Amino acid sequence: MIAAVARNRAIGFENKLIYWLPNDLKRFKQLTTGHTIVMGRNTFDSLPKGALPNRRNCVLTRSRKYLPGCECFGSWEDFAATCQDDEEVYVIGGESLYRSLIDKADRLCLTEVDDEPQQADTFFPDYSCGWQEAWREDHEADERHSHSYAFVDYVRV
C-alpha cells in the first residue's frame, strides 16, 4: 500500500488529496512505475488525466464495465487471479480499499505528514499495531513543501 497520511491518518477531502508535496509525488512515481497499481473507482475518478502511464492500472469497481486505460475487476480475488507470482502490486486508494485490503498487505510505503488537517473525510486504516518500521527518511518543510514529512516503509510483524 502507498499513501500520504497526516498524523490523524487523514488522506483526503472531497475526493482530492489533502497534501500536494512534490517529493511525495516523485517518490510515488518512482515506486509504482513499471508495476501494477490497484485503486477504487473514486480514486480513478480523482486522477486528473485518468490512467497513470507506464503502469498496469487496475480498478476494483462494481459500477462500471470500462474505464480508459484500465483493467476493471469486481473483486480483489478476480484481480489477484490475473497476477503473476512476482508481480509488484501497489494499492493506491481510496479509504475503503485500504481498509478492506490492509490485512492482505505485506508492506506500507507511507509519507507521514506532520500535520492534522482541519478538513478531511477519508482516512488510512490504523497501522499502529502489527507493523514495524523498516526504513525512514525525514524532510523539513521548505518553499515547495508546506509541512515537514517523512517517507516511512513498514513491514508486517
Disulfide bonds with the S-S distance in Angstrom:
none
